[in-house]
Amino acid sequence: MLRLALKMLFGDSAKYLMLVAGLAVATFLMAQQTAVFCGLMSWTKSTLKNVPAPIWVVEDRVEQVNETNPLLDTDVARVRSVSSVAWASPLYSGIQRVRLESGSFKVIQLIGIDANTLAGAPAKMLGGDLMKLRLPHSVIIDDLGVQRLASKRGEKVGLNDVFEINDQEARVVGIADAVTSFTGGPYVWTTYERALQYVPAQRKMLQAVICAPREGVSLDQAIADIRRETGLKAFVNREASFEEFLGQMRGQPTTNFNVSTVWWYIKNTGIPISFGITVIVGLMVGIAVSCQTFYSFVLENMRHLGALKAMGTSNSTLCLMLITQAFTVGIIGYGIGLLGTAGFAFAALKNEQPPFYMPEFVPFAVLAVILGICTLAALMGIWRVSRLEPAMVFRS
Amino acid sequence: MSTPDDLKIAAKLRGIQKSFGDGESRIQVLKGIDLDVRSGDITMLVGPSGCGKTTLISIIAGTLAADEGQLTVFGQDLRRLSPAGTTRFRAKNIGFIFQAFHLIPTLTCVENVSVPLLIQGISHSKAEKKAKEVLEKVGLAERFHHRPSQLSGGQQQRVAIARALVHEPRLIICDEPTAALDAHNGHIVMELFEHVARGQDRAVLIVTHDNRIFHHANRIASMDDGRVIEVHDVDAAHPPPDHLSVHERL
């Protein structure tokens, strides 16, 4: 009987295609928008990825990594003086403008790291030599900068190419692999001292101190010591877990800079609302199109279902037929929608924009929602069929 | 003790009553029906529109419950069965031919005819094999994989008949089986029913207004205003009313 149910479904090609299209669009909207949102949120903490230090020390009111609230230069020494700290280095991080050879300007994320230790340097070099960063006017750019900082569209910036930051020469000595910044601009690394030369002078220029704990001291212990002994705020820099975000939702304070950064954007910007509305629209499209079309499909087949019931098909078999039909279009629609999302992801990752990051739970969550929609649609049909009197088939 | 006549009775109705609605809008459709439907016979149920024929066959088929009276189908009191039991009984013992055929448009002839066997849990391959055999018997061997929309009205009715016969039910209930057919196709269909009833000893109950087919009947039960007002046994000595409906004659 289930095979017949599927034949009945596929035979009504207009409704079948409408159902599949509705669920595919719903899947695409929900999965793609969630992934773009997660991608955007991962971009907010890209500086933490690109400056791989285990502990970040910032001014007490700082809540997220892109917030600039400078420290005193002497704060580096204060952090170094904490007994549980192995090493500590100054860090500059800020948005600057680059003037290209063509005269046009581009926005960059400038990172200034300690010239002696090179702590905070990119973890993976794609070309050039990290050590040359100590040479005069040297910078390292990321792979996005190779395209973005070129004078003409389609050209690429190579080693030893030159551009200007605040009228001062910057020569490319290396190319690094990096995560794209929240502003979409490329990362440019230089030494801390040179970064201060590039940037218009201010009374306080130190954005953060990056450091690591001594061997045998845990990160949590180290940040507690730094906090206690310096009065500065210290965060650990580690991958955020789902539980940590749940803790933030419950109002528990976090010591993870990644969680704190992402949560700040969720709380203080309209980004989640904007993406959330699109996801809800996807859900509504799915519910409206699927339930309405499936119910109409059931109504159109009511006389045939009545005939089946009169011929001895049990209510449970009819229900199973409807569930099979609903879940079949659900799975097919979900598959097509996810395929569309994969296509979008492929293009996004290739072009490095828009941001795209799909956590593992997203496809499962979307599948659960789609099957929920299908269950709702099937239940509407089941409700109608359960009230169907088989005697109706004798009334012409 | 059962008499030979009792053994021939497929459906026995005594004092069947049925009403619809409540209060002032309550309408009594059947007002005490007594009727025997015999195996090996074609029994026709005739009467004007609204006299209760459709309600009566719905009750005999077990798709509608009577308010009062006794109904046994092949000795089984349907009122003693649960809804699921009635459904199973119907699936096994009763074949249906509907006025509007009710063939599923997206299925082929073979698939449509297989339905009653699939309902009984018979495997797809066995059901299709049996369906093809029955379709061959009704002269549709060339139309196995056609859909209903590709068939004429007469051919669709023959598919519906094949569907009603495929699981070898002992009682076949037909609602206006020739209403949508021309005289030639109507004659073919009735010959099929004669073969089924007399050749295979099954009971065929036909609701009809079509006096062209009265001569195929063994018995004609005339209904009016919720009652069976006459049962006319058709034989050589008592031919069916010619060219006039029984109701008009009465």
Interface residues (C-beta under 8 A of the other chain):
Chain A: M1 R3 L4 K7 M8 F10 G11 D12 R303 H304 G306 A307 L308 K309 A310 M311 G312 T313 S314 T317 E389 P390 A391 V393 F394 R395 S396
Chain B: T54 T55 I57 S58 A61 T63 L64 A84 T87 R88 R90 A91 K92 I94 F96 F98 Q99 A100 H102 I104 P105 T106 L107 E111 V115 P116 L118 I119 Q120 H124 D175 E176
